[in-house]
Amino acid sequence: MTSFLSKRAKLDASSVVFEGDHLVLGPSQLGKDTRIGPACIIGYPSRKKWEGLIKRGALGCEVLDDLSSGAKLGEKCVIRSNTVIYEGASLGSGVSTGHNVLIREETVIGNSTLIGSGSIIDGRTTIGENVSIQSGVYIPPLTEVGNGVFLAPRVTITNDKYPPSSRMIGVKILDGAVVGGGAILVAGVKIGERAVVGAGAVVTKDVEPNTVVLGVPARPVGIRDDYDRKQQEYVRGK
């Protein structure tokens, strides 16, 4: 990979740190004190722009640069190696990615959100502030994630009840919710504020606020206050 920095890019050259080779395409904006790791691509153009050109051979940096409408990254972001951020994506300040992260077009991510290694955010998605997305999470188009949400490793969110169909329905995860490792959220469900979805659960129906659900299919088993109490006891070693 060869480094390429678009002439249209907007950044403070004295404060943005690049580690190794990288591509920054189109009028991408990089905030102060942002760090870009090796082999990252910022502002990659969407498929509909370049698919008609691919028959002509390899697409060089200049061609991709001309096609790109750029991405936007706030201040103090940390973008680790092999992350690809598509054009039209907007990341707030303090956003961090692990390695090998994909963020597709028209994704909006709020301040201080973490996206773990190997996670895929597949575009047209809204993610709030202070969200923790652990490794290997899949988030499809039309998903809405609120503030302070925790998604454990390998959570899978879907947007098609009868795949493959032409009707996509987004999942909504409201503020403060917790989704355990390996859980599956079926298209169209809503996870209420401060709800907890247990590890390995398959959620086929809406989850009420402050409710804990477990199982396949997921069913209510408790309330958030009890979960928080058990969590504190666990932390104290009881």
N, C-alpha and C positions, 0 to 999 in steps of 0.2 A: 504494500500500500504506500502511495506517495502522498506527502502532505500537499493540501490545496486549501488556500484561504481566499474566498471570493473577494473581489474588489468591491462588491456591494455589501459585504458583511459590516455590521456595526458593533464595534467592541472597543474597549479600552485596552490597547495593546500592552500597556504597562502593568495591568492587573490581571488579565486573563492568562492562565498558565496552561500551556500545551505540553503533554508528555508523549513523545514519539510522533509517528505519522498520524494524520487525521485529515478529514474533509469537512470544510465548513462552506456550505453552498448557499447561493442566492443572498438575499438581504437578511440573513439570519442575525439576530441580536443576542449578544452574550453579555451578561451583567458583570459588574465589578467583582473581582476576586473569585471568579468562576474557574474551575479546573476541568480540563478535557483530557481524558486518558488516551493511551495509544489505540489506534485503529477504530476510533469513533467517527461516525458520520452524522453531521448536523444539517438538517434541511433537505433530506433526501426527497426527490420529487415523487409524487404519487404515481401509481402504475398507469392510470389512464393517460398520463402525460407522455410516458416513455415507451409504452408497449408498441405503438405504431412505428417507433424508430429502431427497435431492436433487430429487425430483419436486415438492417444496414450494417450490422456488425457491432463490435464492442462500443459501449457508450463511454466516451472519455469524460474527464472531470469538467472540461469546458462546456460540453453538451449538457451534462447534469446541472451545472451551474446556471446555464441559461434557462433551463426548465423550472428551476426551483423558485418558489415564492418565500422560502426561508422559514426558520423556526425561531422561537423566542425563548431565551433562558434568562431567569432573573439573576440577582446577585448571589454569590457564595454557593453556587451549585457545584456538586461534585459528580462528574460524569465518567464512570469507570470504563475500562477498556472494552472494546467491541460493542458498545452501545450504539444503536442506530435510532435517530430521532427524525421523523419525517417532517416535511414542510407542513405548516399550519398548526403544528403542535405548540403549545404555550405552557412553559413551566415557570412556576413562581420562584421566589428566592429561597435558598437553602434546600432545594430538592437534591436528593442523592440517588444515584443508581448503582446497583451492583454491576458485575460483569455480564456481558452477553444479554443485555436488555433491549427489547424492541418496543418503541413507542410510535404508533402509526399516526396518520394525519388527523387533524381536527380534535386532538386530545387536549384537554385543559387540566392541569395539575396544580393544586394549591401549594402555598408555602410550606416548607419544612416536611415534605412528604418523602418517604423512603420507598424505593422500588428495588426489591431484592434480585439477586443474580438469576438469570434465566427466565425472568418474567416477561410476559407479552401483554401489552396493552394495545388492542387491535383497532384503535381509531374511533372517532366520533364518541368519545367517552369523557365524562366529567368526574374528576377526583378532587376531593376537598383538601383542606389543610391538615397537617399533622397526622397523616394516614401512614400506617406501617404495612407495606405489602411485602411479604416474605418471599423466599426463593421459589421459583417455579410456578407462580400464580398465572392463570389465564383470565383476562378480562376482555370480553368481546365488545363490538360496537353497541351503542345505545345504553351501556351500563352507567348508572349514576351512583357515586360513592360519596357519602357525606364526610364531615370533619371527624377526626379522631377515631377512625375505623381501624381495626386490626384484622388483617387477612393472613392467616398462618400458611406455612408452606403447602404447595400443591392444591390450593383451593382452585376449583374450576367453576367458572360462571358461564352459563349458556344463554343464547338469545333466540333459539328456534325450538318450539315444542315438538314439531314433527319434521325433523331434518331428513333430507334437504328440502326446505320449502322457500318460498319467496317472501314470507312474512316474518320479520324480525321483531321481537318484543324485549325491551331492556329490563334488566334487574335493577332494583333500587335498594341500596344499603344505607340506612339513615345513620345520623350522628352517633358515635360511641359504640357501635355494634362490634361484636367479636365473632369471627368465623374460624373455626378450628381446622387443623390440618386435614387435607384430603377431602373436605366437604364439597358437595356439588350443589349449586344453586340453579334450579331449573328456570327456564325463560319466563319472565313476567312476574316473578315473585318479589315481594317487598319484605325486607328485613327491618323491623322497627327499631326505633331509637333504643340504644343500650341493650338490645337483644343479644343472646349468645347462641351460636350454632355449634354443637359439639363436633369433635373430630370424626370424620368419615360419614357424617349425616348427609342424606339426600333430601333437600328441601323442595317440596312440590307445592306447598301452599304458603301464603303470607305468614310471617312470624310477628306476633304482637310485640309492642314495646316492652322492654324489661322482662322478657320471657326467655327461658332457657329451653332449647329443643335438642333432642338426640334421636338417632335411629334412622332406619330406612323403611318407609319414609319417615321424615322427622316429625316427632310429636312433642308437645310441651311436657317438661318434667320438673320445672321449677321456676324460680324468679331470679332476677339479677342480683338482688340484695343478698340472697343466700350464696350465689356464686362468688360475689365479692368477699363475703365473709370467709368462705372456704379458701379463696385465693390468699387472703391475708394470713390465715392459719398455716397454709402451705409454706408461704414465704418465711414465717417464723419457725418452721420446722416442726409444727405440731401435727 
